[in-house]
């Protein structure tokens, strides 16, 4: 099942999407008619908080019997699946060996991490597919791209075992961990260089975990103006998803709607000689197998 946040009829709405038929179904119809609720959840976070695993099949069956509710995908605007995260987005650095190696001697140490490296991005970085990545050229001259698999947490938990990690996942989406490399270098700690407004495109939707069971083996690709820059696979993660969730949750409460970026493969702009940083007019396309495509223009 695919869930999305869209702008339709002059307001933000929740929907499920038929990826094959490119059709959109507003979830309010399911809540009103199947569950007899007068009001549907008002946001994706609220939807995740109240989500019942039985709904996965029920929603598919409900809309399968009601084609009259279908809206063509091209008639709606896809927003970021969670346009306003409740907490900072948690990210992992140096979580693909080849990426860590391509940046040796620059802003990273030469050693591979023995433990996950965490940093965060604030909510104002989030934009959806087709929204513009701003260069902030008065602040930085080295804006880079990073395609990443993003985990969306489904329920509250702390001190989670690796064996139970999958139970705490709601689904997966695509993220672009846009980075200002000069700020990342100058400030030593990565927060400022990772936190400029519009520097975390996410989308185009969330694929429920039932469609992508463990172990994940998904190809990731990133193109800039049609040129393939990054190509990796989640099987190459240094710290896999069960390890990430288990380690992060040790003494740290995960909550519904939390977003975790799992790291990027080799091929970032900083890794080229000379570097290939983003410039106005570029188009960045991030693609993950079985999830979809996230694409954004770049502007001043």
C-alpha positions as CSV (number, residue, x, y, z in Angstrom):
1,X,0.0,0.0,0.0
2,X,1.2,3.5,-0.9
3,X,0.2,6.5,1.2
4,X,0.7,10.2,0.3
5,X,-0.1,13.7,1.3
6,X,-1.5,15.8,-1.5
7,X,-2.9,19.2,-2.2
8,X,-6.3,18.8,-3.7
9,X,-9.5,20.9,-3.7
10,X,-7.5,23.8,-2.2
11,X,-6.4,21.9,0.9
12,X,-3.9,19.3,2.2
13,X,-5.4,15.8,2.2
14,X,-4.3,12.2,2.9
15,X,-4.7,9.5,0.2
16,X,-3.6,6.1,-0.9
17,X,-2.2,5.6,-4.4
18,X,-2.6,2.9,-7.0
19,X,0.9,2.9,-8.3
20,X,0.0,0.8,-11.4
21,X,-3.0,2.7,-12.4
22,X,-1.7,6.1,-11.4
23,X,-4.9,6.8,-9.4
24,X,-5.5,8.6,-6.1
25,X,-8.1,7.7,-3.5
26,X,-8.9,10.1,-0.6
27,X,-8.6,8.3,2.7
28,X,-11.5,10.3,4.1
29,X,-13.9,8.1,2.2
30,X,-12.5,5.0,3.9
31,X,-12.8,6.6,7.4
32,X,-16.3,7.9,6.8
33,X,-17.9,4.9,5.1
34,X,-15.9,1.8,6.3
35,X,-15.0,2.9,9.8
36,X,-18.0,5.2,10.3
37,X,-15.8,8.0,11.6
38,X,-17.0,11.6,11.1
39,X,-13.4,12.9,10.8
40,X,-10.4,11.4,9.1
41,X,-6.9,12.0,10.6
42,X,-5.8,15.5,9.6
43,X,-2.2,14.7,8.9
44,X,0.1,11.8,8.0
45,X,1.5,11.8,11.5
46,X,-2.0,11.4,13.0
47,X,-2.7,8.7,10.5
48,X,0.4,6.8,11.5
49,X,-0.4,7.2,15.2
50,X,-3.8,5.6,14.9
51,X,-2.9,3.1,12.1
52,X,-4.2,-0.4,12.5
53,X,-2.3,-3.1,10.6
54,X,-5.7,-4.6,9.5
55,X,-6.3,-1.4,7.5
56,X,-3.6,-2.3,5.0
57,X,-5.8,-4.9,3.3
58,X,-9.1,-3.2,4.2
59,X,-8.2,0.0,2.4
60,X,-7.1,-1.8,-0.7
61,X,-10.3,-3.8,-0.8
62,X,-12.5,-0.8,0.0
63,X,-11.2,1.3,-2.9
64,X,-10.9,-1.7,-5.2
65,X,-14.7,-1.9,-5.0
66,X,-15.2,1.9,-5.6
67,X,-13.5,3.0,-8.8
68,X,-15.8,6.1,-8.8
69,X,-13.6,7.6,-6.1
70,X,-10.5,7.5,-8.3
71,X,-8.7,10.7,-9.1
72,X,-6.0,10.8,-11.8
73,X,-2.6,11.3,-10.2
74,X,-1.8,14.2,-12.6
75,X,-4.7,16.2,-11.1
76,X,-3.2,16.4,-7.7
77,X,0.0,18.0,-6.3
78,X,2.1,15.6,-4.3
79,X,3.5,17.2,-1.1
80,X,6.2,15.7,1.1
81,X,4.6,12.7,2.8
82,X,5.1,14.3,6.2
83,X,5.3,18.0,5.3
84,X,5.9,19.1,8.9
85,X,7.8,16.5,10.9
86,X,7.1,16.7,14.7
87,X,10.8,16.2,15.5
88,X,14.1,16.7,13.7
89,X,15.0,14.2,11.0
90,X,17.7,11.7,12.1
91,X,20.4,11.0,9.6
92,X,23.3,8.6,9.3
93,X,26.7,9.6,8.0
94,X,29.3,7.4,6.3
95,X,27.0,4.4,6.2
96,X,28.2,3.0,2.8
97,X,31.8,2.0,2.6
98,X,32.4,3.3,-0.9
99,X,31.0,6.7,0.1
100,X,33.2,6.9,3.1
101,X,36.2,6.0,1.0
102,X,35.5,8.6,-1.7
103,X,35.6,11.4,0.8
104,X,38.8,10.4,2.6
105,X,41.0,13.4,3.6
106,X,38.2,15.9,3.1
107,X,35.6,16.6,5.8
108,X,35.7,13.1,7.1
109,X,38.2,10.9,9.0
110,X,39.8,8.1,7.0
111,X,38.4,5.4,9.4
112,X,35.2,3.5,8.8
113,X,32.8,4.0,11.7
114,X,32.6,1.5,14.5
115,X,29.3,2.8,15.6
116,X,26.5,4.7,13.6
117,X,27.2,8.4,13.1
118,X,24.1,10.4,13.8
119,X,23.2,14.0,13.0
120,X,19.8,15.8,12.4
121,X,18.0,18.1,10.0
122,X,15.3,20.4,11.2
123,X,11.7,20.4,9.9
124,X,12.2,23.5,7.7
125,X,14.5,21.6,5.4
126,X,11.6,19.4,4.1
127,X,10.1,19.9,0.7
128,X,8.2,17.6,-1.7
129,X,8.9,16.3,-5.2
130,X,9.1,19.0,-7.9
131,X,9.7,21.7,-5.3
132,X,12.8,23.8,-5.7
133,X,16.1,23.2,-3.9
134,X,17.5,26.6,-3.0
135,X,21.2,27.2,-3.4
136,X,21.5,30.0,-0.8
137,X,24.4,31.3,-2.8
138,X,25.0,34.1,-0.3
139,X,25.7,31.5,2.4
140,X,27.3,28.5,0.5
141,X,28.9,27.7,-2.8
142,X,29.2,24.0,-2.4
143,X,25.7,22.4,-2.4
144,X,25.7,18.7,-2.9
145,X,23.1,15.9,-3.3
146,X,22.7,12.5,-1.5
147,X,20.1,10.0,-2.4
148,X,18.9,8.0,0.7
149,X,16.4,5.4,1.8
150,X,14.3,7.0,4.5
151,X,12.5,5.0,7.3
152,X,9.3,6.2,8.7
153,X,8.6,5.0,12.3
154,X,5.2,3.6,13.0
155,X,4.9,3.3,16.8
156,X,6.6,4.4,20.0
157,X,9.4,2.3,21.2
158,X,12.7,2.4,23.2
159,X,15.5,-0.2,23.6
160,X,14.2,-2.1,20.6
161,X,15.9,-5.4,19.7
162,X,17.2,-6.0,16.2
163,X,14.8,-9.0,16.0
164,X,11.8,-6.7,16.6
165,X,12.9,-3.7,14.6
166,X,10.7,-4.3,11.6
167,X,7.6,-4.1,13.9
168,X,8.4,-0.4,14.6
169,X,8.5,0.6,10.9
170,X,5.5,2.2,9.2
171,X,7.1,2.4,5.8
172,X,9.8,3.8,3.5
173,X,10.3,6.8,1.3
174,X,13.1,8.5,-0.6
175,X,15.1,11.4,0.7
176,X,17.8,13.7,-0.7
177,X,20.1,14.8,2.1
178,X,21.2,18.0,0.4
179,X,24.4,19.3,2.0
180,X,26.4,22.5,2.1
181,X,29.9,21.1,2.1
182,X,31.7,24.3,2.9
183,X,29.5,24.9,5.9
184,X,29.8,21.3,6.9
185,X,33.6,21.7,6.9
186,X,33.8,25.2,8.5
187,X,31.5,24.4,11.4
188,X,33.1,21.0,12.1
189,X,29.8,19.7,13.5
190,X,27.5,18.9,10.6
191,X,24.2,20.5,11.8
192,X,24.5,23.9,10.0
193,X,25.7,22.4,6.8
194,X,22.8,20.0,6.6
195,X,20.1,22.3,7.8
196,X,19.5,25.0,5.2
197,X,15.9,25.6,4.1
198,X,14.7,23.2,1.3
199,X,17.7,20.9,1.8
200,X,15.7,17.8,2.5
201,X,13.4,16.8,-0.3
202,X,11.3,13.8,0.7
203,X,8.8,11.7,-1.2
204,X,7.0,11.2,-3.4
205,X,5.1,9.0,-1.0
206,X,5.4,6.3,1.7
207,X,5.4,2.6,0.8
208,X,4.0,0.6,3.7
209,X,6.4,-1.9,5.2
210,X,4.2,-4.8,4.2
211,X,5.2,-4.3,0.6
212,X,8.9,-4.3,1.4
213,X,9.6,-7.0,3.9
214,X,13.1,-7.7,5.5
215,X,15.7,-8.2,4.3
216,X,15.7,-5.1,2.1
217,X,17.8,-5.2,-1.1
218,X,16.9,-2.1,-3.0
219,X,18.8,-0.2,-5.7
220,X,19.3,3.5,-5.2
221,X,20.2,5.9,-8.0
222,X,20.7,9.6,-8.3
223,X,20.8,11.5,-11.6
224,X,21.7,15.2,-12.2
225,X,20.4,16.5,-15.5
226,X,20.1,12.9,-16.6
227,X,23.7,11.9,-15.7
228,X,23.9,8.9,-13.4
229,X,25.9,10.1,-10.4
230,X,25.1,7.6,-7.7
231,X,24.2,3.9,-7.8
232,X,24.2,1.7,-4.7
233,X,22.1,-1.0,-3.0
234,X,20.8,-1.1,0.6
235,X,22.5,-4.5,1.0
236,X,25.8,-2.5,1.2
237,X,24.8,-0.5,4.3
238,X,27.5,-0.7,6.9
239,X,24.8,-0.6,9.6
240,X,21.6,-2.3,8.3
241,X,18.1,-1.2,9.2
242,X,17.6,-3.5,12.2
243,X,20.9,-2.3,13.6
244,X,20.1,1.4,13.1
245,X,16.7,1.1,14.8
246,X,18.1,-1.0,17.7
247,X,21.1,1.3,18.3
248,X,19.3,4.6,17.9
249,X,16.5,3.5,20.3
250,X,18.8,2.6,23.1
251,X,17.8,5.2,25.7
252,X,16.1,7.2,22.9
253,X,12.4,7.0,22.4
254,X,11.3,6.6,18.8
255,X,7.8,8.0,18.0
256,X,5.3,7.6,15.2
257,X,6.2,9.8,12.3
258,X,9.9,10.0,13.1
259,X,12.0,9.9,9.9
260,X,15.4,8.3,9.7
261,X,17.7,8.7,6.7
262,X,20.0,5.7,6.4
263,X,23.0,7.1,4.5
264,X,24.1,7.6,0.9
265,X,26.1,5.5,-1.6
266,X,29.2,6.8,-3.5
267,X,29.0,9.3,-6.3
268,X,28.2,12.6,-4.5
269,X,29.4,15.8,-6.1
270,X,32.2,16.3,-3.6
271,X,33.7,13.0,-4.6
272,X,34.5,14.0,-8.1
273,X,37.7,15.7,-9.3
274,X,36.9,18.5,-9.9
275,X,33.8,18.4,-7.7
276,X,30.4,18.5,-9.3
277,X,28.3,20.7,-7.0
278,X,24.7,21.7,-7.9
279,X,24.0,24.9,-9.8
280,X,20.9,26.9,-10.7
281,X,18.9,25.2,-13.5
282,X,20.0,21.6,-12.5
283,X,17.4,18.9,-11.9
284,X,18.2,16.2,-9.3
285,X,16.3,12.9,-9.6
286,X,16.5,10.3,-6.8
287,X,15.2,6.9,-7.5
288,X,14.8,3.8,-5.3
289,X,13.6,0.5,-6.6
290,X,10.1,-0.5,-5.6
291,X,9.5,3.0,-4.1
292,X,9.5,5.5,-6.8
293,X,11.1,8.7,-8.0
294,X,11.8,12.0,-6.2
295,X,12.8,14.8,-8.5
296,X,13.6,18.5,-7.8
297,X,14.8,21.5,-9.8
298,X,17.6,23.6,-8.4
299,X,17.3,27.4,-8.1
300,X,18.8,30.5,-6.5
